[in-house]
Amino acid sequence: SDARLKTDVRQIPEALELVKRLRGVRYRWRPAGDREAGKTLNLPTDEAQIGFIAQEVEAVVPEAVVAPRKGEGDGVYGLKETNLLPVLVEAIKEQQAQIEALRRDVAALKASKLAALPVSVGAGSDARR
């Protein structure tokens, strides 16, 4: 969104470590009668789901979680998945930097190994003597 509306803008540090702490899960919604909270929510209990556990995400990226309001006994946690996108983008950039550094290291190792190899004698020389 518009930069003119923002203050205290900082890059997300160690995003890859944050992503490593997130746990993607497969699950099914509990039937309304089996829930401690959200009993009035109409959830598709017959469909497999994929996502995150909001309480786990809150410990890693609290900006992506909507916590129940105080005093709402039946309130449930929710996720703002789009708030995870900047973390994922920064994590990909960090990972790409690691990949590029490893590629440079591999190229340097290959070059040093090639330089250390003895020069082979050509087929037309007197190597058989």
DOLOPA-728696 format. One line per 5 residues: number of its first residue (from 1); their letters; for each residue x, y, z of N, C-alpha, C. Coordinates in pm, 1 decimal. Example, Ala and Ser with C-alpha at 12.3 -4.5 7.8 and 13.67 -1.06 7.14 Angstrom:
1) AS) 1319.0:-569.0:780.0:1230.0:-450.0:780.0:1320.0:-330.0:780.0  1285.0:-225.0:708.0:1367.0:-106.0:714.0:1290.0:3.0:787.0
This chain:
1) SDARL) 83.7:-119.1:0.0:0.0:0.0:0.0:87.9:125.1:0.0  25.7:236.0:-0.9:90.1:365.5:-21.0:195.2:396.8:85.8  317.3:423.9:41.3:427.7:455.9:132.4:400.6:583.4:211.2  321.1:674.4:155.6:294.6:802.1:223.1:213.9:783.7:351.0  154.3:667.2:367.9:72.5:640.9:486.4:149.9:569.9:596.7
6) KTDVR) 277.1:537.2:570.5:352.1:450.9:661.0:465.0:524.3:730.3  496.3:477.6:849.3:610.0:527.3:925.3:681.6:406.5:985.8  804.6:426.5:1028.3:882.8:320.1:1092.1:892.2:196.7:1001.6  919.6:218.7:874.5:929.6:110.3:776.4:1066.0:43.8:790.9  1065.3:-86.5:814.2:1188.4:-164.7:829.5:1173.4:-296.2:754.5
11) QIPEA) 1283.3:-343.8:700.0:1281.4:-474.3:634.0:1263.2:-582.6:739.8  1204.8:-694.0:701.8:1180.9:-804.7:794.5:1311.3:-883.3:809.1  1370.9:-881.1:928.7:1497.5:-952.9:946.7:1473.7:-1102.7:970.1  1569.6:-1182.2:925.9:1569.0:-1326.7:950.3:1436.5:-1392.0:913.5  1383.3:-1354.0:798.0:1254.1:-1406.3:753.6:1258.3:-1556.5:731.3
16) LELVK) 1370.3:-1607.8:683.8:1381.1:-1751.0:660.1:1366.6:-1828.7:790.8  1423.1:-1775.5:897.2:1407.9:-1840.4:1028.1:1261.1:-1836.9:1073.6  1192.1:-1727.9:1043.5:1049.4:-1720.9:1078.0:971.5:-1827.7:1001.6  998.8:-1838.1:872.7:927.8:-1937.0:789.6:954.8:-2078.2:839.7  1077.1:-2104.1:880.2:1110.7:-2237.7:930.2:1033.8:-2272.1:1057.0
21) RLRGV) 989.8:-2171.0:1128.9:913.1:-2194.2:1252.1:762.9:-2212.3:1226.4  718.0:-2179.4:1106.1:576.3:-2198.3:1072.5:550.6:-2344.9:1039.2  433.1:-2392.3:1074.0:397.7:-2531.5:1047.5:269.3:-2536.5:966.7  282.0:-2576.3:841.9:163.4:-2596.1:759.3:100.3:-2730.0:795.2  -32.1:-2732.7:800.5:-101.9:-2855.5:841.2:-219.5:-2886.5:748.7
26) RYRWR) -255.5:-3013.6:746.8:-380.4:-3059.7:686.2:-473.4:-3091.2:802.0  -601.8:-3061.0:785.8:-695.2:-3082.7:897.3:-838.8:-3089.3:845.1  -927.5:-3121.4:935.5:-1071.6:-3113.4:913.1:-1130.4:-3031.7:1027.1  -1237.4:-2957.4:996.6:-1305.9:-2879.8:1100.5:-1382.8:-2974.7:1191.7  -1384.8:-2944.1:1318.7:-1463.6:-3022.1:1414.4:-1611.3:-2988.7:1394.8
31) PAGDR) -1698.6:-3086.4:1414.7:-1842.4:-3056.2:1412.6:-1876.7:-2956.2:1524.5  -1979.2:-2876.9:1504.9:-2015.6:-2770.8:1600.2:-2031.0:-2824.1:1742.3  -2087.8:-2940.5:1758.6:-2109.2:-2996.7:1891.6:-1981.9:-3039.8:1961.8  -1874.8:-3056.3:1888.3:-1747.3:-3100.6:1945.2:-1649.6:-2985.3:1969.3  -1690.5:-2862.7:1942.6:-1601.0:-2747.3:1954.6:-1614.6:-2678.6:2089.2
36) EAGKT) -1500.2:-2628.5:2139.3:-1501.5:-2546.2:2260.3:-1538.1:-2401.9:2226.9  -1504.9:-2359.4:2106.6:-1529.1:-2221.7:2063.2:-1585.3:-2225.4:1922.0  -1646.8:-2116.0:1881.6:-1697.3:-2106.1:1745.1:-1811.0:-2201.3:1714.0  -1891.2:-2230.9:1812.6:-2001.1:-2326.1:1794.8:-2104.3:-2279.6:1692.2  -2113.7:-2148.3:1672.2:-2213.2:-2094.9:1578.3:-2158.2:-2080.0:1436.1
41) LNLPT) -2029.5:-2107.0:1417.6:-1970.2:-2095.2:1284.0:-2014.7:-2211.9:1196.8  -2048.7:-2179.3:1074.7:-2087.7:-2282.2:977.8:-1963.4:-2321.6:897.8  -1895.0:-2426.9:940.9:-1770.0:-2469.1:878.6:-1792.7:-2598.2:799.9  -1725.3:-2612.7:684.7:-1742.4:-2732.6:600.5:-1670.7:-2854.2:660.8  -1736.8:-2923.4:751.4:-1675.3:-3035.3:822.2:-1648.7:-3156.1:732.7
46) DEAQI) -1708.8:-3159.5:614.5:-1691.6:-3274.3:526.0:-1577.6:-3255.5:425.7  -1504.8:-3142.5:433.0:-1396.8:-3114.6:338.4:-1262.5:-3107.7:409.8  -1161.1:-3170.6:349.9:-1025.0:-3159.1:403.0:-976.1:-3015.4:381.2  -898.2:-2965.9:476.0:-847.2:-2828.8:471.4:-694.8:-2830.7:477.8  -634.7:-2718.8:443.7:-491.1:-2699.9:456.3:-468.6:-2558.3:505.5
51) GFIAQ) -373.4:-2540.3:597.7:-349.8:-2406.6:649.8:-253.7:-2406.6:766.0  -278.7:-2317.9:860.3:-195.0:-2300.4:977.9:-283.2:-2302.0:1101.4  -220.9:-2322.0:1216.5:-289.8:-2307.2:1345.1:-261.2:-2163.9:1392.1  -365.7:-2084.7:1406.3:-348.8:-1941.7:1436.1:-267.1:-1918.0:1563.1  -289.1:-1996.0:1665.7:-215.4:-1976.9:1790.9:-65.9:-2003.2:1770.9
56) EVEAV) -29.4:-2095.2:1681.0:112.0:-2120.8:1652.2:171.7:-2006.0:1571.1  96.7:-1954.8:1475.4:144.3:-1843.3:1393.1:162.9:-1719.2:1479.7  76.3:-1699.4:1576.2:84.4:-1581.5:1663.7:220.5:-1571.6:1732.1  279.9:-1685.6:1765.9:410.6:-1686.4:1832.4:524.2:-1648.0:1736.2  499.5:-1657.5:1604.7:602.9:-1633.0:1504.2:580.7:-1499.7:1431.7
61) VPEAV) 460.1:-1479.2:1383.5:424.1:-1357.5:1308.1:291.1:-1305.7:1364.8  295.5:-1236.8:1477.3:170.5:-1193.4:1540.9:85.9:-1100.0:1454.0  150.8:-1029.5:1360.2:76.2:-937.9:1271.7:-18.8:-1012.4:1178.7  -2.7:-1142.9:1167.1:-87.4:-1221.9:1077.5:-205.0:-1286.5:1150.2  -221.2:-1256.2:1277.8:-324.6:-1322.5:1357.4:-425.3:-1220.7:1410.7
66) VAPRK) -550.5:-1260.4:1405.2:-658.2:-1183.3:1466.9:-701.2:-1263.1:1589.3  -673.2:-1209.7:1707.6:-708.3:-1277.9:1831.5:-851.2:-1241.7:1870.0  -916.7:-1330.2:1944.7:-1052.5:-1296.3:1990.1:-1049.7:-1174.5:2082.2  -1154.5:-1096.1:2076.1:-1163.4:-978.8:2163.8:-1185.5:-1024.4:2307.6  -1124.3:-948.6:2398.1:-1143.8:-980.2:2539.9:-1291.9:-969.3:2574.4
71) GEGDG) -1338.7:-1063.4:2650.6:-1479.3:-1064.2:2688.1:-1566.5:-1146.5:2595.5  -1513.6:-1187.2:2480.6:-1588.3:-1275.0:2389.3:-1554.2:-1418.2:2425.4  -1635.0:-1477.7:2507.0:-1608.1:-1613.3:2554.3:-1598.7:-1715.8:2442.7  -1674.1:-1694.1:2335.7:-1677.2:-1790.3:2225.8:-1594.3:-1743.9:2106.7  -1514.3:-1640.4:2126.9:-1435.9:-1585.5:2016.7:-1329.3:-1682.9:1968.4
76) VYGLK) -1298.3:-1673.8:1842.4:-1198.6:-1763.2:1784.5:-1083.8:-1681.4:1724.8  -969.8:-1745.8:1712.9:-854.8:-1686.0:1646.8:-874.8:-1696.0:1496.1  -820.6:-1599.7:1425.5:-825.6:-1602.0:1280.2:-690.7:-1564.5:1223.5  -674.7:-1587.5:1094.1:-549.9:-1554.2:1026.3:-573.4:-1454.5:914.5  -476.8:-1364.7:898.8:-471.9:-1276.4:782.6:-356.0:-1329.5:698.6
81) ETNLL) -384.7:-1432.0:616.0:-279.2:-1501.0:541.0:-197.5:-1406.2:454.2  -260.5:-1302.1:401.5:-185.5:-1208.8:317.0:-72.8:-1140.4:394.7  -85.3:-1132.1:527.1:21.6:-1072.5:607.4:143.8:-1163.9:616.1  130.2:-1288.1:572.8:244.6:-1378.7:568.3:325.9:-1359.9:439.9  265.5:-1302.0:337.2:334.2:-1286.4:208.1:465.2:-1208.6:217.1
86) PVLVE) 471.6:-1094.7:285.7:599.8:-1023.6:293.7:709.0:-1108.3:360.7  671.5:-1187.0:459.5:768.0:-1275.7:526.1:817.8:-1379.9:426.1  727.0:-1436.2:348.7:765.8:-1537.2:249.9:855.9:-1478.1:142.0  824.3:-1358.2:95.2:906.4:-1292.7:-7.7:1048.1:-1269.9:45.3  1059.4:-1217.4:166.3:1191.7:-1191.4:223.4:1267.5:-1321.6:248.1
91) AIKEQ) 1196.6:-1427.0:287.4:1260.3:-1557.7:308.8:1313.8:-1613.2:177.5  1237.9:-1597.9:71.1:1283.9:-1644.4:-61.2:1408.6:-1567.5:-102.7  1410.0:-1438.1:-79.2:1526.7:-1357.8:-114.0:1649.4:-1401.5:-33.6  1630.6:-1428.7:95.3:1741.4:-1476.7:178.4:1791.1:-1611.5:127.2  1697.6:-1699.7:96.0:1735.1:-1831.9:46.5:1807.0:-1821.4:-88.2
96) QAQIE) 1761.2:-1732.8:-173.6:1826.5:-1714.5:-303.1:1969.7:-1663.6:-285.2  1990.2:-1575.8:-190.4:2125.8:-1527.0:-162.0:2214.1:-1642.0:-115.7  2158.2:-1732.2:-33.8:2234.0:-1849.1:10.1:2268.4:-1938.8:-108.8  2173.2:-1960.9:-197.4:2195.8:-2045.0:-315.6:2305.8:-1985.2:-402.0  2299.5:-1854.7:-424.8:2400.0:-1788.6:-507.1:2538.3:-1796.8:-443.9
101) ALRRD) 2546.8:-1783.5:-311.8:2675.3:-1795.8:-242.1:2728.8:-1938.4:-256.2  2642.4:-2037.1:-244.2:2684.9:-2176.8:-260.8:2731.9:-2204.1:-403.1  2662.5:-2146.2:-500.4:2706.0:-2162.1:-639.9:2845.5:-2104.7:-660.6  2869.7:-1987.0:-602.2:3003.2:-1926.5:-613.6:3107.9:-2016.1:-547.5  3074.2:-2071.0:-431.2:3166.9:-2160.6:-361.3:3197.0:-2285.3:-443.9
106) VAALK) 3094.6:-2344.3:-503.0:3113.4:-2463.1:-586.7:3200.2:-2429.9:-707.3  3174.4:-2318.2:-771.4:3254.6:-2278.3:-887.4:3400.4:-2257.0:-847.3  3423.7:-2195.9:-732.0:3560.4:-2172.8:-684.7:3629.4:-2305.7:-654.5  3556.3:-2398.0:-592.3:3613.6:-2529.9:-562.8:3647.9:-2604.6:-691.1  3558.0:-2598.9:-788.0:3584.3:-2664.9:-916.9:3708.1:-2604.0:-982.2
111) ASKLA) 3717.6:-2472.8:-980.1:3831.3:-2405.2:-1041.9:3960.7:-2442.9:-971.4  3959.3:-2450.4:-837.8:4082.2:-2484.6:-764.0:4120.4:-2630.5:-786.4  4022.2:-2720.1:-799.7:4051.0:-2861.5:-828.1:4111.5:-2876.7:-966.4  4054.6:-2804.8:-1064.5:4106.8:-2811.1:-1200.4:4248.8:-2756.3:-1206.2  4274.2:-2652.0:-1132.8:4407.6:-2591.7:-1132.8:4509.6:-2684.7:-1067.7
116) ALPVS) 4463.0:-2768.4:-974.6:4553.4:-2858.0:-903.2:4581.4:-2987.3:-979.9  4504.4:-3015.8:-1082.8:4525.5:-3138.4:-1161.0:4655.0:-3128.7:-1240.8  4729.2:-3241.8:-1250.4:4851.2:-3238.1:-1331.9:4815.5:-3224.7:-1478.8  4904.0:-3162.8:-1551.7:4882.3:-3145.8:-1695.0:4903.5:-3282.1:-1759.4  4805.7:-3330.6:-1835.5:4817.5:-3462.2:-1897.2:4903.7:-3453.4:-2022.5
121) VGAGS) 4969.3:-3562.8:-2052.1:5056.2:-3570.0:-2168.0:4971.3:-3603.9:-2288.9  4990.6:-3535.8:-2397.8:4912.0:-3558.0:-2518.5:4939.4:-3693.2:-2581.9  4847.6:-3744.0:-2663.1:4856.4:-3876.0:-2726.3:4972.9:-3885.3:-2823.9  5011.3:-3775.3:-2883.8:5117.7:-3779.3:-2985.9:5256.5:-3760.2:-2927.9  5272.8:-3758.0:-2795.9:5404.1:-3732.4:-2737.8:5482.7:-3860.5:-2715.4
126) DARR) 5597.2:-3844.8:-2658.5:5683.8:-3959.7:-2631.3:5659.2:-4014.2:-2490.4  5536.7:-4013.4:-2443.4:5504.6:-4055.2:-2309.3:5526.9:-4205.3:-2288.6  5530.7:-4283.5:-2394.2:5545.2:-4428.3:-2379.0:5689.1:-4469.7:-2349.7  5784.9:-4387.8:-2362.7:5925.3:-4422.4:-2344.5:5964.3:-4436.1:-2202.8
